[in-house]
Amino acid sequence: MTLWNGSYPFYPGPNAVFPFDTTQTVIVTTFLSMLVTFIIILPGIRGRGRFFWFLRLVLGLFLGAVILNVQFTKDWETGWVQVKTSYKSFSRVQVNVDVGLHIGLEGVNITLWGNPMNQINETINYNEHFPWNFGADYDRSYREGLEKGLPSPILYVAEKFSTQSPCAMHKQYRIAGHYVSLTLWLAFCTWLISILLFSMSVLLYGGHMLLVTATLIFFSLLFFSTARNTMKCPIQFGPVSLRTNYGESFWLTLAAGLLCLLLGLGIIILNSVQPEKLKLIFSLDKRSEEEAWDRSCLAAEPSCSAQDGFMVPLGELCHVTATQL
């Protein structure tokens, strides 16, 4: 079969890489903008409260950004394999490629990179997304891939996750993704409530809400782990198989859950053992701040003591005036 313009004739156009998802960019940009805005007003905070305020700001924004961002990532579970396999159906031509599988909460991404990139007069660089979120039809996306004539390795991996496959992986990952997304949205709401409670100086209940947030995050990880650890069909390419492991989003979510747990426990323990230090961390100890401010004023204005020496009490001034009269 002849080639034209670098593509097979039954393609509607040249192969294109899956478009970049701007949702994560919007989330990261929003939280970074908030961080920069608060850093600008940081010099207006005096004393040791500046450091604790900045620390609370960074930790709070980090937790919120992670909980919200991982719901739209596609690397909860990833795997790569380097194989030599057929490139098209009904063709004996074989190519050296790297096949990647990236499983997210809303679908699966399958990548195919040539090794080298240019082979058989074509640039092998694919990244196809097959969604299973609400309102999406995975089987329809798979049929569209068949109609476009996607390479055989992509269609082979995508078929494993279809509803007609005997592997039943589609149902496992789809249901797990829905439950994980639901629990993470609840965790995001409890995180917002904890921020509101801390701003209202209700520290103990804010710590409790952080523990609730950590619990919801751990439940989301448990839901995803149950889908991954169930029996599933091997993805075999000749003598080698494509194996997957937990991706960056999974470990980042775990880190956020552990951080919420440590912060919540730390606040509750400090509130019962040393509440004064907890108030100092949240800039609620006004007496120590006033003393520190007075010491800084005295150090900056040494003439204050000299002025005090010339000041006469009001009673003595009245007494002298009465004697003269």
C-alpha positions as CSV (number, residue, x, y, z in Angstrom):
1,M,0.0,0.0,0.0
2,T,1.4,3.4,-1.0
3,L,2.0,6.3,1.2
4,W,1.0,9.9,0.6
5,N,2.2,13.0,2.6
6,G,3.6,10.8,5.4
7,S,0.3,9.0,6.1
8,Y,-1.6,6.0,5.1
9,P,-4.3,6.6,2.5
10,F,-7.1,5.4,4.7
11,Y,-6.3,8.0,7.3
12,P,-8.6,11.1,7.3
13,G,-5.4,13.2,8.0
14,P,-1.9,13.0,9.4
15,N,-1.7,11.4,12.9
16,A,-1.9,13.9,15.7
17,V,-0.9,13.7,19.3
18,F,-3.7,14.0,21.8
19,P,-4.2,17.7,22.7
20,F,-2.8,19.1,25.9
21,D,-5.3,19.2,28.8
22,T,-5.5,22.8,30.0
23,T,-7.5,22.0,33.1
24,Q,-4.4,21.2,35.2
25,T,-2.7,24.4,33.9
26,V,-5.7,26.5,35.0
27,I,-5.7,24.9,38.5
28,V,-1.9,25.3,39.0
29,T,-2.0,28.9,37.6
30,T,-4.8,29.8,40.0
31,F,-3.1,28.6,43.1
32,L,0.2,30.1,42.1
33,S,-1.5,33.4,41.5
34,M,-2.9,33.2,45.0
35,L,0.5,32.4,46.4
36,V,2.2,35.3,44.7
37,T,-0.6,37.7,45.8
38,F,-0.2,36.7,49.5
39,I,3.6,36.9,49.2
40,I,3.3,40.5,48.1
41,I,1.6,41.5,51.3
42,L,4.0,39.3,53.4
43,P,6.3,42.3,54.3
44,G,3.3,44.0,56.1
45,I,3.2,41.2,58.7
46,R,5.5,42.0,61.7
47,G,7.5,39.8,64.1
48,R,7.7,36.0,64.1
49,G,4.2,35.8,62.8
50,R,5.5,36.4,59.3
51,F,7.2,33.0,59.1
52,F,4.3,31.1,60.6
53,W,1.8,32.9,58.4
54,F,3.9,32.0,55.3
55,L,4.2,28.4,56.4
56,R,0.4,28.1,56.9
57,L,-0.1,29.7,53.5
58,V,2.2,27.3,51.6
59,L,0.9,24.2,53.3
60,G,-2.8,25.2,52.8
61,L,-2.4,26.0,49.1
62,F,-0.4,22.9,48.5
63,L,-3.1,20.6,49.9
64,G,-5.8,22.3,48.0
65,A,-4.0,22.3,44.7
66,V,-3.1,18.6,45.1
67,I,-6.6,17.5,46.0
68,L,-8.1,19.4,43.1
69,N,-5.5,18.7,40.5
70,V,-5.2,14.9,40.8
71,Q,-8.8,14.5,39.8
72,F,-7.9,15.5,36.3
73,T,-4.5,13.8,35.9
74,K,-4.0,10.7,33.8
75,D,-1.1,9.0,35.7
76,W,-2.7,7.3,38.6
77,E,-1.3,4.1,37.2
78,T,1.4,3.9,34.5
79,G,3.4,1.3,32.6
80,W,5.9,1.2,29.7
81,V,7.2,-1.6,27.5
82,Q,9.6,-1.7,24.6
83,V,8.6,-4.1,21.9
84,K,8.9,-5.1,18.3
85,T,5.5,-5.6,16.9
86,S,3.3,-5.2,13.9
87,Y,2.3,-1.7,13.1
88,K,-0.9,-2.2,11.2
89,S,-3.5,-4.9,10.9
90,F,-3.1,-7.3,7.9
91,S,0.5,-6.2,7.5
92,R,3.7,-8.0,8.2
93,V,5.7,-4.8,8.7
94,Q,7.1,-4.6,12.2
95,V,8.5,-1.6,14.1
96,N,10.4,-0.9,17.3
97,V,8.1,1.1,19.5
98,D,7.6,2.1,23.2
99,V,4.1,1.4,24.3
100,G,2.8,3.3,27.3
101,L,-0.4,2.9,29.4
102,H,-1.6,5.7,31.6
103,I,-4.8,5.1,33.7
104,G,-6.6,8.1,35.3
105,L,-9.9,8.6,37.0
106,E,-11.7,9.7,33.8
107,G,-10.2,7.3,31.3
108,V,-7.1,5.7,29.8
109,N,-4.3,7.2,27.7
110,I,-2.3,4.9,25.4
111,T,0.9,6.2,23.9
112,L,3.0,4.8,21.1
113,W,6.5,6.2,20.4
114,G,8.7,5.0,17.6
115,N,12.2,3.9,18.6
116,P,13.5,5.7,16.5
117,M,10.6,8.1,15.9
118,N,10.7,8.0,12.1
119,Q,10.1,4.5,10.7
120,I,8.6,3.2,7.5
121,N,8.4,6.8,6.1
122,E,6.1,7.9,9.0
123,T,6.5,9.7,12.3
124,I,5.3,7.3,15.0
125,N,4.1,9.5,17.8
126,Y,0.6,8.8,19.2
127,N,-1.2,9.6,22.4
128,E,-4.8,8.5,22.3
129,H,-7.3,9.1,25.1
130,F,-10.3,6.8,25.7
131,P,-12.7,8.2,28.3
132,W,-15.1,6.4,30.6
133,N,-16.3,9.3,32.8
134,F,-19.9,10.4,33.1
135,G,-21.4,11.3,29.7
136,A,-18.6,9.5,27.8
137,D,-18.9,6.3,25.7
138,Y,-15.7,4.2,25.8
139,D,-16.8,1.8,23.2
140,R,-17.7,4.6,20.8
141,S,-14.2,6.0,21.2
142,Y,-12.8,2.6,20.5
143,R,-14.9,2.3,17.4
144,E,-13.7,5.7,16.2
145,G,-10.2,4.5,16.7
146,L,-10.9,1.5,14.5
147,E,-12.4,3.7,11.8
148,K,-9.4,6.0,11.9
149,G,-7.1,3.1,11.5
150,L,-5.0,3.6,14.6
151,P,-1.9,1.4,15.0
152,S,-2.4,-2.2,16.2
153,P,-0.7,-1.8,19.5
154,I,-3.0,1.0,20.6
155,L,-6.1,-0.8,19.5
156,Y,-4.9,-4.0,21.2
157,V,-4.4,-2.3,24.6
158,A,-7.6,-0.2,24.2
159,E,-9.6,-3.4,23.6
160,K,-8.6,-4.8,27.0
161,F,-10.6,-2.0,28.6
162,S,-13.7,-2.2,26.5
163,T,-17.0,-3.3,27.9
164,Q,-17.0,-6.3,25.5
165,S,-13.7,-7.6,26.7
166,P,-13.8,-10.7,29.0
167,C,-11.2,-9.0,31.2
168,A,-13.8,-6.9,32.8
169,M,-11.2,-4.2,33.6
170,H,-13.5,-1.4,32.2
171,K,-16.1,-1.9,35.0
172,Q,-13.5,-2.2,37.7
173,Y,-11.6,1.0,36.8
174,R,-14.6,3.0,35.8
175,I,-16.5,2.4,39.1
176,A,-13.3,2.9,41.1
177,G,-12.7,6.2,39.3
178,H,-16.2,7.5,40.2
179,Y,-15.8,6.6,43.9
180,V,-12.3,8.1,44.0
181,S,-13.5,11.3,42.3
182,L,-16.4,11.6,44.8
183,T,-14.3,11.2,47.9
184,L,-11.7,13.7,46.6
185,W,-14.4,16.3,46.0
186,L,-15.6,15.7,49.6
187,A,-12.0,16.0,50.8
188,F,-11.7,19.3,48.9
189,C,-14.9,20.6,50.6
190,T,-13.6,19.6,54.1
191,W,-10.3,21.3,53.3
192,L,-12.2,24.5,52.5
193,I,-14.0,24.2,55.8
194,S,-10.8,23.7,57.7
195,I,-9.3,26.9,56.1
196,L,-12.5,28.8,57.1
197,L,-12.3,27.5,60.7
198,F,-8.6,28.5,61.0
199,S,-9.4,32.0,59.7
200,M,-12.1,32.2,62.4
201,S,-9.5,31.1,65.1
202,V,-11.4,27.9,65.8
203,L,-8.2,25.8,65.8
204,L,-9.4,22.6,67.5
205,Y,-12.3,22.1,65.0
206,G,-10.0,23.1,62.2
207,G,-7.7,20.2,63.2
208,H,-10.6,17.8,63.3
209,M,-11.6,18.8,59.7
210,L,-8.0,18.1,58.6
211,L,-8.3,14.6,60.0
212,V,-11.6,14.2,58.1
213,T,-9.8,15.4,55.0
214,A,-7.0,12.8,55.5
215,T,-9.6,10.1,56.1
216,L,-11.4,10.9,52.8
217,I,-8.1,10.9,50.9
218,F,-7.1,7.5,52.3
219,F,-10.5,6.1,51.3
220,S,-9.9,7.4,47.8
221,L,-6.6,5.6,47.6
222,L,-8.2,2.5,49.0
223,F,-10.9,2.5,46.3
224,F,-8.3,2.8,43.5
225,S,-6.1,0.1,45.0
226,T,-9.0,-2.4,45.0
227,A,-9.4,-1.9,41.3
228,R,-5.7,-2.3,40.6
229,N,-5.2,-5.4,42.7
230,T,-8.1,-7.4,41.2
231,M,-7.4,-10.1,38.6
232,K,-6.9,-8.6,35.1
233,C,-5.8,-9.9,31.8
234,P,-2.1,-9.6,30.9
235,I,-1.2,-7.2,28.1
236,Q,1.2,-9.4,26.1
237,F,3.4,-8.4,23.2
238,G,5.1,-11.6,22.2
239,P,7.5,-12.6,24.9
240,V,7.2,-9.4,26.9
241,S,4.2,-8.0,28.8
242,L,3.1,-4.5,29.7
243,R,3.1,-4.1,33.5
244,T,1.8,-1.1,35.4
245,N,2.7,0.5,38.7
246,Y,1.2,3.3,40.8
247,G,1.8,6.6,39.1
248,E,2.8,10.1,40.3
249,S,-0.7,11.2,41.1
250,F,-1.2,8.2,43.5
251,W,1.9,9.0,45.5
252,L,1.2,12.7,45.5
253,T,-2.3,12.0,46.8
254,L,-0.8,9.8,49.5
255,A,1.7,12.5,50.5
256,A,-1.2,15.0,50.8
257,G,-3.2,12.6,53.0
258,L,-0.2,12.0,55.3
259,L,0.4,15.7,55.6
260,C,-3.2,16.3,56.5
261,L,-3.0,13.6,59.1
262,L,0.2,15.0,60.7
263,L,-1.1,18.5,60.7
264,G,-4.4,17.5,62.2
265,L,-2.9,15.4,64.9
266,G,-0.3,18.1,65.7
267,I,-2.9,20.8,66.1
268,I,-5.1,18.6,68.4
269,I,-2.1,17.6,70.5
270,L,-0.8,21.1,70.9
271,N,-4.2,22.4,71.7
272,S,-4.4,20.0,74.7
273,V,-0.8,20.1,75.8
274,Q,0.6,23.5,75.0
275,P,-2.2,25.8,73.8
276,E,0.0,28.9,74.1
277,K,2.4,27.7,71.5
278,L,-0.5,26.8,69.2
279,K,-1.8,30.4,69.6
280,L,1.7,31.7,68.8
281,I,1.8,29.6,65.6
282,F,-1.5,31.0,64.5
283,S,-0.6,34.5,65.6
284,L,-3.3,34.6,68.3
285,D,-0.9,35.5,71.2
286,K,-1.4,39.2,71.2
287,R,0.5,39.8,74.5
288,S,3.7,38.4,73.2
289,E,3.4,40.3,70.0
290,E,2.9,43.6,71.9
291,E,5.9,42.9,74.1
292,A,8.0,42.1,71.1
293,W,6.8,45.3,69.4
294,D,7.6,47.4,72.5
295,R,11.1,46.0,72.6
296,S,11.7,46.8,69.0
297,C,10.4,50.3,69.5
298,L,12.7,50.9,72.5
299,A,15.7,49.5,70.5
300,A,14.9,51.7,67.6
301,E,14.3,54.9,69.7
302,P,16.9,55.3,72.4
303,S,15.8,58.9,73.1
304,C,12.6,57.6,74.7
305,S,14.3,57.2,78.2
306,A,15.8,60.7,78.0
307,Q,12.4,62.2,77.3
308,D,10.9,60.3,80.2
309,G,13.4,62.0,82.6
310,F,12.0,65.4,81.7
311,M,8.4,64.4,82.2
312,V,6.8,65.7,85.4
313,P,3.8,63.9,86.9
314,L,0.5,65.8,86.7
315,G,0.0,65.8,90.4
316,E,3.3,67.5,91.1
317,L,2.6,70.1,88.4
318,C,-0.7,71.0,90.0
319,H,0.8,71.2,93.5
320,V,3.5,73.6,92.3
321,T,1.0,75.8,90.6
322,A,-1.2,76.0,93.7
323,T,1.7,77.0,95.9
324,Q,2.6,79.9,93.6
325,L,-0.9,81.2,93.7
